[in-house]
C-alpha cells in the first residue's frame, strides 16, 4: 500500500515535470504544444479486443447471473406472499417468513458482491493484459498526430473535451490489431 502511494506520487511528479518541460519547450521554440488527455482504461475496454474479452467474461458469468435473478424472483414471491397473507398468518408464521426473506436477501447480497468482485478482477486482468497494446497505440498516436504530451485523464486537474484523445487511442489500438 505504501509502495502504491509512492508509485502514485512518482507518477504525479513525473506528469508535472513533463508538463513543465513541455511548456518550457514550447515557449523557447515559439511553437504550439499539442497536448492530449486519454482515459486509457476506457480506450482498452472499447477496443475490439477489449470488447471481445469483456463479452467472454460476461458469458462466463451468465449462469450465475441467471441464478441471482431466480433468487431475486423467489424473494419477490415471498414478499408478495407476506403482503397478501399477513392477516391470515399467526405471529410465529409471520416471523418465520420474515426471517426467511431477510436471510435470503442477505445471501443474495453476499453472492452478488462476490460475483461482482470476481467480474471486476477479471476485467482488471483484461486491462492489464492489453496495457502494452495501449502503450504501443499511444506511441503510434504521438508519432502520427504529432502530440507533444498525452496525459492520463485521472492525472489532469482540468481538461477540456477538446483535448480528449480517448477515441483516437481506441481507433489506433484497433488499427494495430489488424
C-alpha positions in Angstrom: 0.0 0.0 0.0 2.8 2.4 0.9 4.7 1.3 -2.3 1.5 2.1 -4.3 1.3 5.6 -2.8 5.0 6.2 -3.5 4.4 5.0 -7.1 1.4 7.2 -7.5 3.3 10.1 -6.1 6.1 9.5 -8.6 3.6 9.4 -11.4 2.1 12.8 -10.4 5.6 14.3 -10.1 6.7 12.9 -13.5 3.4 14.2 -15.0 4.1 17.7 -13.6 7.7 17.6 -14.7 6.7 16.6 -18.2 4.1 19.3 -18.3 6.5 22.0 -17.2 9.1 20.7 -19.7 6.6 20.7 -22.5 5.5 24.3 -21.6 9.2 25.5 -21.4 10.0 23.7 -24.7 7.0 25.4 -26.4 8.0 28.8 -25.0 11.6 28.5 -26.3 10.7 27.0 -29.6 7.8 29.5 -30.2 5.6 26.7 -31.4 2.3 25.5 -30.1 2.4 22.4 -27.9 -0.1 19.7 -28.8 -1.5 18.1 -25.7 -3.9 15.2 -25.4 -5.7 13.6 -22.5 -6.8 10.0 -22.6 -8.8 7.6 -20.4 -6.6 4.6 -21.0 -9.0 2.1 -19.3 -11.9 3.3 -21.4 -9.9 3.1 -24.6 -8.8 -0.5 -23.7 -12.3 -1.7 -22.9 -13.8 0.0 -26.0 -11.2 -1.6 -28.3 -12.2 -4.6 -30.3 -10.0 -6.9 -28.2 -11.3 -5.4 -25.0 -14.9 -5.8 -26.0 -14.4 -9.4 -27.0 -12.7 -10.2 -23.7 -15.4 -8.4 -21.7 -18.1 -10.3 -23.6 -16.3 -13.6 -22.8 -16.2 -12.6 -19.1 -20.0 -11.7 -19.2 -20.7 -15.0 -20.9 -18.8 -16.9 -18.2 -21.0 -15.3 -15.6 -24.3 -15.7 -17.4 -25.3 -18.8 -15.3 -24.5 -17.1 -12.1 -26.4 -14.0 -13.2 -29.5 -16.2 -14.0 -29.2 -17.8 -10.6 -29.2 -14.4 -9.0 -32.3 -13.4 -11.0 -34.0 -16.6 -9.8 -33.2 -15.9 -6.2 -34.5 -12.4 -6.6 -37.7 -13.7 -8.1 -38.0 -16.1 -5.2 -37.6 -13.3 -2.7 -40.2 -11.2 -4.5 -42.6 -14.1 -4.4 -42.1 -14.5 -0.7 -42.6 -10.7 -0.2 -45.9 -10.9 -2.1 -47.0 -13.9 0.0 -46.1 -11.9 3.1 -48.2 -8.9 2.0 -51.1 -11.0 0.8 -51.4 -13.4 3.7 -50.3 -11.3 6.7 -53.7 -11.2 8.2 -54.2 -14.9 7.8 -50.8 -15.8 9.4 -50.0 -16.4 13.1 -47.3 -14.3 14.6 -45.0 -17.2 14.5 -45.6 -17.9 10.8 -45.2 -14.2 10.1 -41.8 -14.0 11.9 -40.7 -17.2 10.3 -41.4 -15.9 6.8 -39.9 -12.6 7.6 -36.7 -14.3 8.9 -36.6 -16.4 5.7 -36.9 -13.3 3.5 -34.2 -11.5 5.5 -31.8 -14.5 5.3 -32.4 -14.9 1.5 -31.8 -11.2 0.9 -28.6 -11.3 2.9 -27.4 -14.4 1.0 -28.3 -12.7 -2.3 -26.3 -9.6 -1.4 -23.3 -11.7 -0.4 -23.4 -13.7 -3.7 -23.9 -10.5 -5.7 -20.9 -8.9 -4.1 -18.7 -11.9 -4.6 -19.7 -12.2 -8.3 -19.2 -8.5 -8.8 -15.7 -8.7 -7.2 -14.7 -11.7 -9.4 -16.0 -9.9 -12.5 -14.1 -6.7 -11.6 -10.9 -8.7 -11.0 -11.2 -10.4 -14.4 -11.9 -7.0 -16.1 -8.8 -5.6 -14.4 -6.8 -8.5 -15.8 -8.1 -7.6 -19.2 -6.9 -4.0 -18.8 -3.5 -5.2 -17.6 -3.1 -7.7 -20.4 -4.0 -5.1 -23.0 -1.9 -2.4 -21.3 1.2 -3.0 -23.6 -1.0 -2.7 -26.7 -2.4 0.6 -25.3 1.1 1.9 -24.8 2.0 0.9 -28.3 -1.1 2.7 -29.6 -0.2 5.8 -27.5 3.3 5.9 -29.0 1.9 5.4 -32.5 -0.7 8.2 -31.9 2.1 10.6 -30.7 4.0 9.9 -33.9 1.2 10.0 -36.3 -0.7 13.1 -34.9 2.5 14.8 -33.6 1.4 15.1 -29.9 4.0 16.6 -27.6 2.3 15.3 -24.5 -0.5 12.8 -23.7 -1.7 12.6 -20.1 -3.8 10.1 -18.3 -7.3 11.6 -17.7 -7.1 11.0 -14.0 -3.8 12.9 -13.8 -5.2 16.1 -15.3 -6.7 18.6 -12.8 -8.6 20.3 -15.5 -9.3 19.1 -19.1 -11.4 20.4 -21.9 -13.1 17.8 -24.1 -11.2 19.3 -27.0 -8.1 17.6 -25.6 -9.7 14.2 -25.1 -7.9 11.6 -27.4 -9.5 8.5 -25.9 -11.5 7.7 -29.1 -8.4 8.2 -31.2 -6.5 5.9 -28.9 -9.2 3.2 -29.2 -9.0 3.6 -33.0 -5.3 3.3 -33.0 -5.5 0.2 -30.8 -7.9 -1.4 -33.3 -5.7 -0.5 -36.3 -2.7 -2.1 -34.6 -4.6 -5.3 -34.0 -5.2 -5.8 -37.8 
